[in-house]
Amino acid sequence: LQVGLAFTLFAGNVQCKVLEMTPTRLKLEWKLSDWNVPSIVTITLHAEEDRTRLKLLQTHLPLADLERVKENWSNYYWNPIKLVFGYGYLIH
């Protein structure tokens, strides 16, 4: 990945562009195919004593899609990660 790189996920249903990238932070433009404008996804990693905490913040979402977006993050990202690695949990 590099700043400015554009890519798609899920057969083009999610269109992304890397806005910022550091060792502890990734910021993306994130747009579903049926949205008029993109949202902003920021993923931040925080080292703790015996683990790493991942914080995801998504802003500029269409309010009508808030629940769908939450379900998509759980169904397509967090649940599969937990299934593969056997640990982790979603706070909200």
Contacts in CASP RR format, 6 or more apart in sequence:
PFRMAT RR
TARGET T0000
AUTHOR 0000-0000-0000
METHOD contacts of the structure
MODEL  1
LQVGLAFTLFAGNVQCKVLEMTPTRLKLEWKLSDWNVPSIVTITLHAEED
RTRLKLLQTHLPLADLERVKENWSNYYWNPIKLVFGYGYLIH
1 18 0 8 1.000
1 21 0 8 1.000
1 26 0 8 1.000
2 18 0 8 1.000
2 21 0 8 1.000
3 18 0 8 1.000
3 19 0 8 1.000
3 20 0 8 1.000
3 21 0 8 1.000
4 17 0 8 1.000
4 18 0 8 1.000
4 19 0 8 1.000
5 17 0 8 1.000
5 18 0 8 1.000
6 15 0 8 1.000
6 16 0 8 1.000
6 17 0 8 1.000
6 18 0 8 1.000
7 16 0 8 1.000
7 17 0 8 1.000
8 14 0 8 1.000
8 15 0 8 1.000
8 16 0 8 1.000
9 16 0 8 1.000
10 76 0 8 1.000
12 33 0 8 1.000
13 32 0 8 1.000
13 33 0 8 1.000
14 30 0 8 1.000
14 31 0 8 1.000
14 32 0 8 1.000
14 33 0 8 1.000
15 29 0 8 1.000
15 30 0 8 1.000
15 31 0 8 1.000
15 32 0 8 1.000
15 33 0 8 1.000
15 38 0 8 1.000
16 28 0 8 1.000
16 29 0 8 1.000
16 30 0 8 1.000
16 31 0 8 1.000
17 28 0 8 1.000
17 29 0 8 1.000
17 38 0 8 1.000
18 26 0 8 1.000
18 27 0 8 1.000
18 28 0 8 1.000
19 27 0 8 1.000
19 28 0 8 1.000
19 29 0 8 1.000
19 40 0 8 1.000
20 26 0 8 1.000
20 27 0 8 1.000
21 27 0 8 1.000
23 45 0 8 1.000
24 44 0 8 1.000
24 45 0 8 1.000
24 46 0 8 1.000
25 42 0 8 1.000
25 43 0 8 1.000
25 44 0 8 1.000
25 45 0 8 1.000
26 42 0 8 1.000
26 43 0 8 1.000
27 40 0 8 1.000
27 41 0 8 1.000
27 42 0 8 1.000
27 43 0 8 1.000
28 40 0 8 1.000
28 41 0 8 1.000
28 42 0 8 1.000
28 43 0 8 1.000
29 38 0 8 1.000
29 39 0 8 1.000
29 40 0 8 1.000
29 41 0 8 1.000
30 38 0 8 1.000
30 39 0 8 1.000
30 40 0 8 1.000
30 41 0 8 1.000
30 58 0 8 1.000
31 37 0 8 1.000
31 38 0 8 1.000
31 39 0 8 1.000
32 65 0 8 1.000
35 62 0 8 1.000
35 65 0 8 1.000
37 60 0 8 1.000
38 60 0 8 1.000
39 58 0 8 1.000
39 59 0 8 1.000
39 60 0 8 1.000
39 61 0 8 1.000
39 69 0 8 1.000
40 58 0 8 1.000
40 59 0 8 1.000
40 60 0 8 1.000
41 56 0 8 1.000
41 57 0 8 1.000
41 58 0 8 1.000
42 56 0 8 1.000
42 57 0 8 1.000
42 58 0 8 1.000
42 59 0 8 1.000
43 54 0 8 1.000
43 55 0 8 1.000
43 56 0 8 1.000
44 54 0 8 1.000
44 55 0 8 1.000
44 57 0 8 1.000
45 52 0 8 1.000
45 53 0 8 1.000
45 54 0 8 1.000
45 55 0 8 1.000
46 52 0 8 1.000
46 53 0 8 1.000
46 54 0 8 1.000
46 55 0 8 1.000
56 73 0 8 1.000
58 69 0 8 1.000
58 73 0 8 1.000
61 69 0 8 1.000
74 90 0 8 1.000
78 90 0 8 1.000
81 88 0 8 1.000
82 88 0 8 1.000
82 89 0 8 1.000
END
